[in-house]
Amino acid sequence: MSTASPATERTTIVHVVGGLCLTVIRDAGELTLFALDMLVWLLTRRWRRSVLITCLYQIGVESIPVVLTTGAFIGMVMAVQSYDQLRYMHLETNLGAVINISLVKELGPVLAATMLAGRVGCAMAAELGTMKITEQIDALRVLGANPMHYLVVPRFVACVIMVPVLTLLADAAGVVGGWFFSTQVCGVDSHHYWTHTEEFINWFDVAGGIVKATFFGGAMALVSCQRGFACRAGAEGVGQAATQAFVYGFVAILALDFFLGILLNAIYPLMGLMSTGLN
Amino acid sequence: MVDTPAIIEFRGVHRRFGGQHVLRDVSFTIQRGESVAIIGESGCGKSVTLKLMIGLLNPSEGAVLLDNRPMEGRSEKELTSDRLRFGYVFQQAALFDSLTVADNVAFGLRQNTRMPESQIADIVRERLREVGLPESASAKKPAELSGGMRKRVGLARALALAPEIMLYDEPTTGLDPIMSDVINELILQVRERRPITSIVVTHDMVTVGRTVDRVIMLYPQPRLGADEPQIIFDGTPAEAFTAADPRVYQFVHGQAGERLLEMATR
């Protein structure tokens, strides 16, 4: 039997993949326990109104300019990319339907959430991480406040409320941006643009996007706060927590988008609505 | 030794962080009203000992007892109410960055009492005055304060809830000699004005000489032999300064001895 010491063992691809799997399983387990703990505090204690208002302002109001700018550019880029294709088929008046259905069902929620994961999620992870390594989280416990109740619950609630609201704003900005480029630059007739939009989009499409955004907001808040709480010491630890908050948050948003897309597609016919096949 | 009931007891406490064994079979008792310094080299487990006392950490083995009852196994509600019996002055003050000085000092009162704001404001003013901070400092954010001011705000915050036990984690670290003396004086004044139990974690022997009646010295666990206890000294400050054990003597008098050579060859 081999008695090679650990120092002389070679690291193979199996070790690397195994280590990666263990990390993913451990992180997923930690996140699940964190989410359950947060849910207990969310449902059993009154929310700290003053902290919640601050979070709503920082997460929501301060994100409005960047969300509007991003939304408008998404709409215009959609117009730029789609116009030539549709014009080739003499379907350029359908531009409104293509742009707006993509915006409200998919691009608006996903891109707004992704952008917020970068702006808000990283900031939350860095802030909580700094609080952890400077013992501010211990100080909260010493002073009789539970960090989960005081720090995580208001951020979670604020994200669940504000990400859908910001998504609606991004959708609106995108619709305006797409309309502007299509009609004022590409010369598509405004009346036909809106008529086709109206034919293809119904309230369920918009509501589906908002439902997605609500889940994205909750997932982003949980991932970011958990990474902040798991932050290791030093500036490097805070940097890693912020990076992980974005990467894990982005993966969570895409995974949720996939599963919610399947779920919403299954619900669609039950509502007596025609699927556009653009989920 | 003061003949009063034990308020804190460590009974065969071990604490590990992953593969790192920081505390090994540590046992001691602190009596109500005592003033004790826990000294030792960096990494010997002094701050961990304080966090075990207040239930921020749990022992890996053994038990930490508060009023003869183990801390471990208490509900979150019980732990929260037990922690309010402590005032904790953190090493870097641990002030909440997003709050003003006044809000930091008022935090515990707002969180745990139903006092009217006017009464809270009076207590905040009183505590800030007690630690020698002007009223103009109360509107400042922690980032605008010097190191000494931050420590004093931390002390004012710890005193706001009128604790029975004060825990000081390296209260003079990083301060100039004058500000260190101010902090030492404040620790003494806190003791004189209240019937309080004080536990000071430090490696500042001036603080030890001025502020406590008893010294416990911990030795870094990796440097101990298999059967050696981790507490290598328990006595008065005067006895610590004349200790026969060279490890205690060298630490108290700040002598490296053979340590540099030892570190280079380790």
Interface residues (C-beta under 8 A of the other chain):
Chain A: T54 T130 M131 T134 E135 Q136 D138 A139 L140 R141 V142 L143 G144 A145 N146
Chain B: K51 I54 L56 E76 T80 S81 R83 L84 F86 Y88 F90 Q91 Q92 A94 L95 F96 D97 S98 F107 G108 Q111 N112 R157 L161
